[in-house]
Amino acid sequence: MSAPLLTAEEIVVRFGGVVALDGVDFTADARAITGLVGPNGAGKTTLFGILSGLLRPRAGRVSFDGTDITRASPQRRSRLGIARTFQRLELFGEMTVREHLVVAHRVRMRRDRSLLRDLVGLGSRPTLDEDETIAGILELVGLDAVAEQPVILLPLGTGRIVEIARALATAPRIVLLDEPTSGLDVHETEQVASALRAARDDRGVAFVVVEHDVELVLELCEAITVLDFGRVIARGTPSEIRASTDVQTAYLGTRAAEDVAP
């Protein structure tokens, strides 16, 4: 069995006297969609910050493909192949869908001198290779029909997919997704899920999904970790998570969990 792609071991995070994470272990495999769920205040956002490099643990270790990245900056992690999105859309309203991907691709290719000129509309013309790369991503996630539209004109669900596509334009090995379906309706949620499956199956990209929509995670993910009060209370396949009385108690309360327990 191959080693996990992204690993966090015995992570401890404290904010003043509050223990946000208490000895948390987490793994995400290559070419897989891994879920991270838990009630409000469980520690999901804190662990996401540790994985992405925005936070440093008091104790513990984070590794990526066998390399210790515990103290690595978000920029260093990006260069290694770790991308992320945020719960709040971070898009430029007047830029087109294609332009978002071009800028992300050029940053990845370290063409930093062109970045500012691209943002003000004075960038160099895309190369043939760049055009083909961007076109492939747009088609993969179903954005080719809106490629030339400014993102400000797009519905929220499509904007979420633009963020995923922009992350893919950096040629990542794994993408950390923070609430990718927040605020979406059922149809938009399924569009996002389809985009993730397509990227996994076609490009071999792994994803870590932090979500409040537990049913989506159970349907979408191969493996799931559940946090509660800063500790891991369950880890396993969707069927194992569904059967966990600890998970039922965390979400439903003790009495309700007893009522639904097999």
C-alpha positions in Angstrom: 0.0 0.0 0.0 1.4 3.4 -1.0 2.2 6.1 1.6 -0.3 9.0 2.0 0.4 12.1 -0.1 -0.3 14.6 2.7 0.0 13.7 6.4 -0.4 15.5 9.7 0.8 13.8 12.8 0.0 14.5 16.5 -0.9 18.2 15.7 -1.4 20.4 18.7 -2.6 24.0 18.4 -3.4 26.4 21.2 -4.9 29.9 21.1 -4.1 31.3 24.5 -5.6 28.8 27.0 -7.9 27.2 24.4 -6.7 23.9 22.8 -8.0 24.0 19.2 -6.3 20.8 18.1 -5.2 18.1 20.6 -3.0 15.4 19.0 -4.8 15.3 15.7 -3.7 12.8 12.9 -4.8 13.3 9.3 -3.9 11.7 6.0 -4.9 12.3 2.4 -4.0 9.8 -0.3 -2.9 10.6 -3.9 -5.6 10.6 -6.6 -8.4 10.5 -3.9 -11.0 12.9 -2.5 -10.7 13.0 1.3 -13.3 14.6 3.5 -12.8 16.6 6.7 -16.0 17.2 8.7 -17.2 18.0 12.2 -19.7 20.2 14.1 -19.0 23.9 14.4 -16.0 24.6 16.6 -14.6 21.1 16.0 -11.2 22.4 14.7 -11.7 21.9 10.9 -10.6 25.5 10.0 -7.6 25.3 12.3 -6.4 22.0 10.8 -7.0 23.4 7.3 -4.7 26.3 8.3 -2.1 23.9 9.4 -2.2 21.9 6.2 -2.1 25.0 4.0 0.7 26.7 6.0 -1.3 29.7 7.3 -0.9 28.4 10.8 2.0 26.7 12.7 1.4 23.9 15.2 2.6 24.1 18.8 3.6 20.4 18.3 3.4 17.8 15.6 4.5 17.3 12.0 3.1 17.9 8.5 4.6 16.1 5.6 4.0 16.1 1.8 5.1 13.1 -0.2 7.5 12.2 2.5 9.0 15.7 2.9 8.6 17.6 6.2 6.8 20.8 5.4 5.7 21.7 9.0 7.5 25.1 8.8 7.1 25.6 5.1 5.4 28.8 4.0 2.2 28.7 1.9 4.3 29.8 -1.1 6.7 27.0 -0.7 3.8 24.5 -0.4 2.3 25.9 -3.6 5.5 25.3 -5.4 5.5 21.7 -4.1 2.1 21.2 -5.6 -0.4 22.1 -2.8 -3.2 24.5 -3.9 -6.1 25.8 -1.9 -9.4 27.7 -2.3 -11.2 29.8 0.3 -14.8 29.7 1.5 -15.3 33.3 0.3 -14.8 33.7 -3.4 -11.5 35.3 -4.2 -12.0 36.3 -7.9 -11.5 39.5 -9.9 -15.0 40.4 -11.1 -14.0 42.1 -14.4 -11.6 39.4 -15.5 -12.9 36.6 -17.7 -12.8 33.0 -16.7 -10.0 32.3 -19.1 -7.9 35.2 -17.8 -8.1 33.8 -14.2 -6.7 30.5 -15.4 -4.0 32.2 -17.6 -2.7 34.3 -14.6 -2.7 31.2 -12.3 -0.8 29.2 -14.9 1.8 31.9 -15.5 2.4 32.2 -11.8 3.0 28.5 -11.6 5.4 28.8 -14.5 7.2 31.6 -12.6 6.5 34.1 -15.3 6.1 36.7 -12.6 7.0 39.7 -14.7 3.9 39.1 -16.9 1.5 38.9 -13.9 1.0 42.6 -13.3 0.7 43.3 -17.0 -1.9 40.5 -17.3 -4.0 42.0 -14.5 -4.2 45.4 -16.3 -4.8 43.9 -19.7 -1.3 44.4 -21.2 0.1 40.9 -20.9 1.8 39.0 -23.7 -0.3 36.7 -25.8 -0.6 33.1 -24.6 1.7 30.5 -26.1 0.2 27.5 -28.0 1.1 25.2 -25.1 -0.6 27.6 -22.6 -3.7 27.9 -24.8 -4.0 24.1 -24.9 -3.5 23.7 -21.2 -6.1 26.3 -20.3 -8.6 24.9 -22.9 -8.2 21.4 -21.5 -9.0 22.6 -18.0 -12.0 24.6 -19.1 -13.4 21.6 -21.0 -12.6 19.2 -18.1 -14.7 21.2 -15.5 -17.4 22.3 -17.9 -16.4 26.0 -18.2 -15.6 26.2 -21.9 -18.9 27.8 -22.8 -18.4 30.7 -20.4 -14.6 31.1 -20.9 -14.8 34.6 -22.2 -17.4 35.9 -19.7 -16.4 38.2 -16.8 -16.8 36.2 -13.6 -19.0 39.0 -12.1 -21.7 37.9 -14.5 -21.6 34.3 -13.4 -23.8 32.6 -10.7 -22.2 31.6 -7.4 -21.9 27.9 -8.3 -20.0 28.7 -11.5 -17.7 31.0 -9.6 -16.9 28.1 -7.3 -15.9 26.0 -10.3 -13.8 28.9 -11.6 -11.8 28.8 -8.3 -11.3 25.0 -8.7 -10.2 25.5 -12.3 -7.8 28.3 -11.3 -6.3 26.0 -8.8 -5.9 23.2 -11.4 -4.1 25.7 -13.7 -1.2 25.7 -11.2 -0.7 22.0 -11.9 -1.2 20.9 -8.3 -1.0 17.4 -6.9 -3.5 18.1 -4.2 -6.1 20.9 -3.7 -7.4 21.9 -0.3 -11.1 23.1 -0.7 -12.7 25.2 2.1 -16.5 24.8 1.9 -16.7 24.5 -1.9 -20.4 24.2 -1.9 -21.3 26.8 0.6 -24.4 28.8 -0.5 -25.1 26.6 -3.5 -28.3 24.9 -4.5 -28.6 21.2 -5.2 -27.8 21.5 -8.9 -24.8 23.8 -8.4 -23.5 21.4 -5.7 -23.7 18.5 -8.1 -21.8 20.6 -10.7 -19.0 21.2 -8.2 -18.9 17.5 -7.3 -18.7 16.5 -11.0 -15.8 18.9 -11.5 -13.9 17.3 -8.6 -14.5 13.8 -9.8 -13.4 14.8 -13.3 -10.1 16.3 -12.1 -9.4 13.3 -9.9 -10.1 10.8 -12.7 -8.6 12.7 -15.6 -5.6 14.5 -14.0 -5.0 12.4 -10.9 -5.4 15.4 -8.7 -6.2 14.7 -5.0 -8.6 16.9 -3.0 -9.2 17.6 0.7 -12.7 18.8 1.2 -13.8 20.7 4.3 -17.6 20.7 4.3 -20.7 21.2 6.4 -22.7 19.2 3.9 -22.1 15.8 5.5 -24.2 13.9 2.9 -22.2 15.4 0.1 -18.9 14.3 1.8 -20.3 10.8 2.3 -21.2 10.5 -1.4 -18.1 12.2 -2.8 -15.2 11.1 -0.6 -13.3 7.8 -0.4 -12.0 8.5 3.1 -13.3 10.8 5.8 -11.9 12.2 9.1 -14.3 13.5 11.7 -13.3 16.1 14.3 -15.0 17.1 17.5 -13.7 19.5 20.1 -10.2 19.4 18.5 -9.9 15.6 18.4 -10.4 12.9 15.8 -13.4 10.9 16.8 -13.7 8.8 13.6 -11.7 8.0 10.5 -12.7 5.6 7.7 -14.8 5.0 4.6 -18.2 6.6 4.2 -20.0 3.4 5.3 -17.8 3.3 8.5 -18.5 6.9 9.2 -22.3 6.4 8.8 -22.1 3.5 11.3 -20.1 5.4 13.9 -22.0 6.0 17.1 -19.4 8.6 18.0 -20.2 10.6 14.9 -23.9 10.2 15.5 -23.5 11.5 19.0 -21.3 14.5 17.9 -23.9 15.6 15.3 -27.2 14.5 16.9 -26.6 14.3 20.6 -26.5 11.2 22.9 -30.2 10.5 23.0 -30.7 10.8 19.3 -27.7 8.7 18.6 -29.1 5.9 20.8 -32.3 6.1 18.8 -30.6 5.6 15.4 -27.9 3.2 16.5 -28.2 -0.2 14.8 
